[in-house]
Amino acid sequence: MTAALPETATAELTDADIAYTGPPPAAVAAVTAAEEEEIRNEATKTRYPAVDIAALMASPPEPPNWLEEGVIARGGYYGLTAAAKAGKSILTYWMAGHWALGRSALDHTRTFDPMTVLYLDFENGAYWLHTQLSKMGFPATIGDKLKVVQFPALGALNTREGAEELHRLVDAYKPDVIVIDTVSRTVVGDENSSSMWLDFYRYAITPIRQARPEVTIIRLDHTGKDEARGARGSSAKMSDLEGHWVLTSDERDRNALTLTLERARMSFHAERVHLRRTDSPLLGHAPRASKSGGGAIDWGGMLALDEDAEAINADLDALGADNTISNTRAKALLKDHGKPVNSDMIASALRQRKERNNTPAEETPKALD
C-alpha cells in the first residue's frame, strides 16, 4: 500500500509537478531526439522509396506497350537524329498526328485512345506547319490533342530555371507524349561538354520521368558531319536514352528512308525499319521491303523469343491454327476457347509463326534424315 504524502509536503508541490507523471526531463529529451531521428528517416524513405522487389518479381514483366511497334514504346525516352532537311520533323509530325487521332502511324490496325502530344517546335513556323499538316490530310480538329508550341521562349533546359518553365508547360498540357524539335536549340554551352547534357537530363527530363512515368519523350537532333556517327556532341548526350534512332535516306532515292537503331537499353526494339515517304495522294510514310527482300522491320538478333509468345503459339497449334492466321482471327479463336488475350503478345506470337519453317508434319526435314 502506497503511503500518502504528508500534508506539508503536498502543500509545497506546484500544479505542474502534480500533473507531470512521466520520466525525468533528461530521459524525455533523449526519447524526443530518437523519435525525431526516426521521423527524419521515415520522411527520407517516403521521398526515396525502395522498389518492392518481391512485388516486382511476383509476375512476369508487362510486354512493351507500343506506339509504333519495335520503334517507340510508351513511357520511353527516345532520340531521333538525322541530317538537316532529311525529313525528321515531317516523320515525327506524321507519327504525332496519328497518335493524336488514336492510331499507329505504321500500322493502322493498331488503335488506342487518342493521345495528347505536346510538340515543342523550335524549327518550323506557322506556314510550314499549315502546309505539312494539310498535305498529310489531318483535320483541323487534330488540335484538340496535338498541342504545338512554336519557338517557346524557355530558358536553357540544362539550367534549373529553364527546366522549371518546361515542367510548368507539362503540368498545364498534361501530355501523353512530349516532342522536343530540336534539342540542340534548348541548351546553352559547349555541345561537346558532357556536363551540359548531364544537366539537361538531370534538370529537364528526370523530374518528368519521376512524376509522369507513363509519358513518352522524344527529342530530335541533327547529325554531325559524319552521319554514320549519329548525333553531334558529347557521348553523354546519348547515355540516358532508352533508344536512339538515326534516320537516313538512300543516296539514289531520297524518299527511301531507313530508321537504324544506334543504341538501346532493352532488346525488344527492332534493329532497322524501312520506310517510303510518299506525297500522293497524301504526304506520309509507308513500310517498304528492305533491299535484301525482307520485311519492313528487321528484328535481327535483338528480338528474343519470349515464353508468353511461345505459349500463345502452343495454344494456337492445339486449336489447329495455321502459320498465316490473322491477328483478328487469332484473338477470336483464343477468346472463344477461354484463353487470355493480349494484343501485344499475340502480335509477337504471330510474328514468330510467320517466320517458322513450314515443313509438313509428316515429312522429315532433310537435316534430320
TIKOL-974653 format. One record per residue (C-alpha): residue number from 0; z, x, y. Coordinates in nm, 2 decimals. Layout:
// TIKOL-974653
resi / Z / X / Y
NUM / Z / X / Y
...
END
This chain:
// TIKOL-974653
resi / Z / X / Y
0 / 0.00 / 0.00 / 0.00
1 / -0.10 / 0.14 / 0.34
2 / 0.19 / 0.18 / 0.58
3 / 0.15 / 0.01 / 0.92
4 / 0.13 / 0.23 / 1.23
5 / 0.45 / 0.24 / 1.44
6 / 0.42 / 0.02 / 1.74
7 / 0.45 / 0.32 / 1.97
8 / 0.15 / 0.49 / 1.80
9 / -0.06 / 0.18 / 1.82
10 / 0.00 / 0.14 / 2.19
11 / -0.13 / 0.49 / 2.26
12 / -0.48 / 0.42 / 2.09
13 / -0.77 / 0.30 / 2.30
14 / -1.01 / 0.02 / 2.21
15 / -1.28 / 0.28 / 2.13
16 / -1.05 / 0.46 / 1.89
17 / -0.97 / 0.14 / 1.71
18 / -1.34 / 0.03 / 1.69
19 / -1.47 / 0.36 / 1.55
20 / -1.42 / 0.39 / 1.17
21 / -1.69 / 0.65 / 1.08
22 / -1.67 / 1.02 / 1.01
23 / -1.56 / 1.27 / 1.27
24 / -1.80 / 1.34 / 1.56
25 / -1.92 / 1.68 / 1.42
26 / -2.03 / 1.51 / 1.10
27 / -2.21 / 1.24 / 1.29
28 / -2.41 / 1.50 / 1.48
29 / -2.51 / 1.67 / 1.15
30 / -2.62 / 1.35 / 0.99
31 / -2.82 / 1.25 / 1.30
32 / -3.01 / 1.58 / 1.30
33 / -3.10 / 1.54 / 0.94
34 / -3.22 / 1.19 / 0.99
35 / -3.43 / 1.29 / 1.29
36 / -3.60 / 1.56 / 1.08
37 / -3.67 / 1.31 / 0.81
38 / -3.82 / 1.07 / 1.07
39 / -4.04 / 1.35 / 1.20
40 / -4.16 / 1.44 / 0.85
41 / -4.25 / 1.07 / 0.77
42 / -4.44 / 1.05 / 1.10
43 / -4.63 / 1.36 / 1.02
44 / -4.72 / 1.23 / 0.67
45 / -4.83 / 0.90 / 0.83
46 / -5.06 / 1.08 / 1.07
47 / -5.19 / 1.32 / 0.80
48 / -5.18 / 1.11 / 0.48
49 / -5.24 / 1.28 / 0.15
50 / -5.51 / 1.15 / -0.08
51 / -5.37 / 0.93 / -0.36
52 / -5.53 / 1.14 / -0.64
53 / -5.41 / 0.90 / -0.92
54 / -5.57 / 0.60 / -0.75
55 / -5.89 / 0.80 / -0.67
56 / -5.94 / 0.90 / -1.03
57 / -5.84 / 0.57 / -1.18
58 / -6.20 / 0.46 / -1.19
59 / -6.55 / 0.62 / -1.17
60 / -6.67 / 0.71 / -0.82
61 / -6.89 / 0.45 / -0.65
62 / -7.26 / 0.54 / -0.65
63 / -7.43 / 0.62 / -0.32
64 / -7.49 / 0.32 / -0.11
65 / -7.84 / 0.40 / 0.02
66 / -8.01 / 0.30 / 0.34
67 / -8.31 / 0.49 / 0.22
68 / -8.29 / 0.59 / -0.15
69 / -8.25 / 0.96 / -0.20
70 / -8.26 / 1.03 / 0.17
71 / -7.99 / 0.86 / 0.37
72 / -7.66 / 0.72 / 0.22
73 / -7.42 / 0.50 / 0.42
74 / -7.13 / 0.68 / 0.57
75 / -7.31 / 1.02 / 0.56
76 / -7.37 / 1.28 / 0.83
77 / -7.73 / 1.40 / 0.84
78 / -7.96 / 1.62 / 1.02
79 / -8.34 / 1.57 / 1.07
80 / -8.52 / 1.87 / 1.20
81 / -8.89 / 1.91 / 1.29
82 / -9.12 / 2.09 / 1.53
83 / -9.18 / 1.93 / 1.87
84 / -9.44 / 1.64 / 1.85
85 / -9.41 / 1.63 / 1.47
86 / -9.30 / 1.27 / 1.49
87 / -8.93 / 1.28 / 1.40
88 / -8.85 / 1.03 / 1.68
89 / -9.12 / 0.79 / 1.56
90 / -9.00 / 0.82 / 1.20
91 / -8.63 / 0.77 / 1.30
92 / -8.71 / 0.46 / 1.52
93 / -8.91 / 0.32 / 1.24
94 / -8.62 / 0.35 / 1.00
95 / -8.37 / 0.23 / 1.26
96 / -8.58 / -0.07 / 1.33
97 / -8.59 / -0.17 / 0.97
98 / -8.21 / -0.12 / 0.93
99 / -8.16 / -0.34 / 1.23
100 / -8.36 / -0.61 / 1.05
101 / -8.16 / -0.57 / 0.73
102 / -8.40 / -0.39 / 0.50
103 / -8.50 / -0.04 / 0.39
104 / -8.80 / 0.12 / 0.56
105 / -8.93 / 0.29 / 0.25
106 / -8.86 / 0.01 / 0.00
107 / -8.89 / -0.34 / 0.15
108 / -8.74 / -0.50 / -0.17
109 / -8.41 / -0.34 / -0.08
110 / -8.23 / -0.57 / 0.17
111 / -7.88 / -0.58 / 0.32
112 / -7.70 / -0.72 / 0.62
113 / -7.87 / -0.63 / 0.95
114 / -7.71 / -0.31 / 1.08
115 / -7.61 / -0.23 / 1.44
116 / -7.78 / 0.10 / 1.53
117 / -7.67 / 0.29 / 1.84
118 / -7.96 / 0.52 / 1.93
119 / -7.87 / 0.78 / 2.20
120 / -8.22 / 0.89 / 2.32
121 / -8.22 / 1.20 / 2.53
122 / -8.60 / 1.25 / 2.48
123 / -8.81 / 0.93 / 2.53
124 / -8.85 / 0.70 / 2.83
125 / -8.89 / 0.32 / 2.86
126 / -9.28 / 0.33 / 2.84
127 / -9.27 / 0.53 / 2.52
128 / -9.01 / 0.31 / 2.37
129 / -9.20 / -0.01 / 2.46
130 / -9.53 / 0.13 / 2.32
131 / -9.39 / 0.26 / 1.99
132 / -9.18 / -0.04 / 1.90
133 / -9.47 / -0.27 / 1.98
134 / -9.71 / -0.06 / 1.76
135 / -9.45 / -0.09 / 1.48
136 / -9.46 / -0.47 / 1.51
137 / -9.09 / -0.51 / 1.57
138 / -8.99 / -0.84 / 1.75
139 / -8.81 / -0.83 / 2.09
140 / -8.51 / -0.98 / 1.92
141 / -8.45 / -0.65 / 1.74
142 / -8.25 / -0.56 / 2.05
143 / -7.97 / -0.77 / 1.91
144 / -7.90 / -0.49 / 1.66
145 / -8.09 / -0.19 / 1.78
146 / -7.90 / -0.06 / 2.08
147 / -8.09 / 0.21 / 2.26
148 / -7.91 / 0.41 / 2.54
149 / -8.17 / 0.62 / 2.72
150 / -8.06 / 0.95 / 2.88
151 / -7.69 / 0.87 / 2.87
152 / -7.50 / 1.08 / 3.13
153 / -7.24 / 1.20 / 2.89
154 / -7.06 / 1.52 / 2.93
155 / -7.13 / 1.80 / 2.69
156 / -7.04 / 1.68 / 2.34
157 / -6.89 / 2.02 / 2.25
158 / -6.62 / 1.95 / 2.50
159 / -6.32 / 1.72 / 2.47
160 / -6.42 / 1.52 / 2.78
161 / -6.78 / 1.46 / 2.68
162 / -6.68 / 1.37 / 2.32
163 / -6.43 / 1.11 / 2.46
164 / -6.71 / 0.95 / 2.65
165 / -6.92 / 0.93 / 2.33
166 / -6.62 / 0.77 / 2.15
167 / -6.59 / 0.51 / 2.42
168 / -6.96 / 0.42 / 2.36
169 / -6.89 / 0.39 / 1.99
170 / -6.59 / 0.17 / 2.05
171 / -6.80 / -0.05 / 2.28
172 / -7.10 / -0.10 / 2.05
173 / -6.93 / -0.07 / 1.71
174 / -7.24 / 0.06 / 1.53
175 / -7.31 / 0.10 / 1.16
176 / -7.55 / 0.39 / 1.24
177 / -7.55 / 0.64 / 1.52
178 / -7.86 / 0.84 / 1.61
179 / -7.85 / 1.14 / 1.85
180 / -8.20 / 1.24 / 1.96
181 / -8.19 / 1.53 / 2.01
182 / -7.86 / 1.71 / 1.95
183 / -7.96 / 2.03 / 2.15
184 / -7.96 / 1.82 / 2.47
185 / -7.60 / 1.72 / 2.42
186 / -7.42 / 2.05 / 2.42
187 / -7.37 / 2.34 / 2.67
188 / -7.35 / 2.71 / 2.59
189 / -7.53 / 2.96 / 2.37
190 / -7.72 / 2.78 / 2.10
191 / -7.67 / 3.08 / 1.87
192 / -7.29 / 3.07 / 1.91
193 / -7.11 / 2.93 / 1.61
194 / -6.82 / 2.82 / 1.83
195 / -7.04 / 2.58 / 2.02
196 / -7.14 / 2.39 / 1.71
197 / -6.79 / 2.41 / 1.55
198 / -6.66 / 2.25 / 1.88
199 / -6.93 / 1.98 / 1.87
200 / -6.82 / 1.88 / 1.52
201 / -6.45 / 1.90 / 1.60
202 / -6.46 / 1.70 / 1.92
203 / -6.75 / 1.47 / 1.88
204 / -6.81 / 1.40 / 1.52
205 / -6.48 / 1.44 / 1.33
206 / -6.29 / 1.16 / 1.52
207 / -6.57 / 0.92 / 1.44
208 / -6.57 / 1.00 / 1.08
209 / -6.19 / 0.97 / 1.06
210 / -6.18 / 0.64 / 1.25
211 / -6.50 / 0.48 / 1.11
212 / -6.58 / 0.65 / 0.77
213 / -6.84 / 0.39 / 0.69
214 / -7.06 / 0.48 / 0.99
215 / -7.38 / 0.68 / 0.92
216 / -7.45 / 0.96 / 1.17
217 / -7.80 / 1.11 / 1.21
218 / -7.87 / 1.39 / 1.46
219 / -8.23 / 1.50 / 1.54
220 / -8.31 / 1.86 / 1.62
221 / -8.60 / 2.10 / 1.69
222 / -8.71 / 2.38 / 1.46
223 / -8.73 / 2.74 / 1.59
224 / -9.05 / 2.94 / 1.60
225 / -9.04 / 2.96 / 1.22
226 / -9.05 / 2.60 / 1.09
227 / -8.97 / 2.71 / 0.74
228 / -8.62 / 2.84 / 0.86
229 / -8.53 / 2.49 / 0.98
230 / -8.33 / 2.42 / 1.30
231 / -8.29 / 2.69 / 1.56
232 / -7.95 / 2.83 / 1.65
233 / -7.63 / 2.94 / 1.46
234 / -7.59 / 2.87 / 1.09
235 / -7.26 / 2.69 / 1.18
236 / -7.48 / 2.42 / 1.32
237 / -7.56 / 2.30 / 0.97
238 / -7.23 / 2.38 / 0.79
239 / -7.08 / 2.03 / 0.83
240 / -7.39 / 1.82 / 0.74
241 / -7.39 / 1.63 / 0.41
242 / -7.77 / 1.65 / 0.41
243 / -8.03 / 1.84 / 0.62
244 / -8.39 / 1.72 / 0.61
245 / -8.68 / 1.91 / 0.75
246 / -8.99 / 1.71 / 0.84
247 / -9.33 / 1.89 / 0.82
248 / -9.69 / 1.78 / 0.82
249 / -9.99 / 1.91 / 0.62
250 / -10.19 / 2.17 / 0.81
251 / -10.51 / 1.98 / 0.74
252 / -10.37 / 1.63 / 0.78
253 / -10.10 / 1.57 / 1.04
254 / -10.03 / 1.23 / 0.90
255 / -9.94 / 1.36 / 0.56
256 / -9.57 / 1.42 / 0.60
257 / -9.30 / 1.57 / 0.38
258 / -8.93 / 1.55 / 0.41
259 / -8.77 / 1.85 / 0.24
260 / -8.40 / 1.88 / 0.17
261 / -8.29 / 2.21 / 0.31
262 / -7.93 / 2.17 / 0.21
263 / -7.69 / 1.91 / 0.08
264 / -7.33 / 1.88 / -0.02
265 / -7.39 / 1.64 / -0.31
266 / -7.66 / 1.65 / -0.58
267 / -7.76 / 1.28 / -0.56
268 / -8.02 / 1.34 / -0.29
269 / -8.39 / 1.38 / -0.36
270 / -8.55 / 1.72 / -0.30
271 / -8.86 / 1.60 / -0.13
272 / -9.00 / 1.28 / 0.00
273 / -9.38 / 1.24 / 0.06
274 / -9.49 / 1.00 / 0.34
275 / -9.81 / 0.90 / 0.51
276 / -9.79 / 0.80 / 0.87
277 / -10.02 / 0.50 / 0.94
278 / -10.14 / 0.34 / 1.26
279 / -10.34 / 0.04 / 1.13
280 / -10.27 / -0.24 / 1.14
281 / -9.93 / -0.12 / 1.25
282 / -9.76 / 0.21 / 1.32
283 / -9.54 / 0.30 / 1.03
284 / -9.48 / 0.52 / 0.72
285 / -9.56 / 0.46 / 0.36
286 / -9.47 / 0.66 / 0.05
287 / -9.75 / 0.87 / -0.08
288 / -9.82 / 1.06 / -0.40
289 / -9.75 / 1.44 / -0.39
290 / -10.03 / 1.69 / -0.42
291 / -9.92 / 1.76 / -0.78
292 / -9.99 / 1.39 / -0.86
293 / -9.63 / 1.30 / -0.89
294 / -9.45 / 1.02 / -0.72
295 / -9.34 / 0.99 / -0.36
296 / -8.99 / 1.12 / -0.43
297 / -8.93 / 1.45 / -0.60
298 / -8.58 / 1.44 / -0.76
299 / -8.62 / 1.78 / -0.93
300 / -8.31 / 1.93 / -1.09
301 / -8.08 / 1.76 / -0.83
302 / -8.08 / 1.42 / -1.00
303 / -7.80 / 1.41 / -1.26
304 / -7.82 / 1.17 / -1.54
305 / -7.50 / 0.97 / -1.48
306 / -7.32 / 0.79 / -1.76
307 / -7.33 / 0.45 / -1.59
308 / -7.71 / 0.45 / -1.57
309 / -7.73 / 0.56 / -1.93
310 / -7.50 / 0.27 / -2.03
311 / -7.73 / 0.03 / -1.84
312 / -8.03 / 0.17 / -2.03
313 / -7.84 / 0.13 / -2.36
314 / -7.78 / -0.24 / -2.28
315 / -8.15 / -0.29 / -2.18
316 / -8.26 / -0.12 / -2.50
317 / -8.03 / -0.35 / -2.71
318 / -8.18 / -0.65 / -2.53
319 / -8.53 / -0.54 / -2.61
320 / -8.65 / -0.44 / -2.26
321 / -8.94 / -0.20 / -2.24
322 / -8.95 / 0.10 / -2.02
323 / -9.16 / -0.07 / -1.75
324 / -8.92 / -0.36 / -1.69
325 / -8.90 / -0.45 / -1.32
326 / -8.58 / -0.43 / -1.11
327 / -8.57 / -0.81 / -1.07
328 / -8.62 / -0.88 / -1.44
329 / -8.36 / -0.62 / -1.54
330 / -8.10 / -0.77 / -1.32
331 / -8.17 / -1.12 / -1.45
332 / -8.16 / -1.00 / -1.82
333 / -7.83 / -0.82 / -1.78
334 / -7.68 / -1.11 / -1.58
335 / -7.79 / -1.36 / -1.84
336 / -7.61 / -1.16 / -2.11
337 / -7.29 / -1.11 / -1.92
338 / -7.35 / -0.75 / -1.83
339 / -7.23 / -0.60 / -1.50
340 / -7.50 / -0.59 / -1.23
341 / -7.50 / -0.32 / -0.97
342 / -7.82 / -0.28 / -0.77
343 / -7.80 / 0.09 / -0.71
344 / -7.71 / 0.17 / -1.07
345 / -7.99 / -0.05 / -1.20
346 / -8.23 / 0.13 / -0.97
347 / -8.11 / 0.47 / -1.10
348 / -8.14 / 0.35 / -1.47
349 / -8.49 / 0.21 / -1.42
350 / -8.60 / 0.54 / -1.26
351 / -8.48 / 0.72 / -1.57
352 / -8.65 / 0.46 / -1.80
353 / -8.99 / 0.52 / -1.63
354 / -8.95 / 0.89 / -1.69
355 / -8.90 / 0.85 / -2.06
356 / -9.14 / 0.98 / -2.32
357 / -9.29 / 0.65 / -2.46
358 / -9.32 / 0.78 / -2.81
359 / -9.34 / 0.48 / -3.05
360 / -9.02 / 0.44 / -3.25
361 / -9.20 / 0.46 / -3.59
362 / -9.38 / 0.78 / -3.50
363 / -9.20 / 1.12 / -3.54
364 / -9.26 / 1.34 / -3.24
365 / -9.46 / 1.64 / -3.33
366 / -9.20 / 1.88 / -3.21
367 / -8.96 / 1.74 / -3.47
368 / -9.22 / 1.71 / -3.75
END
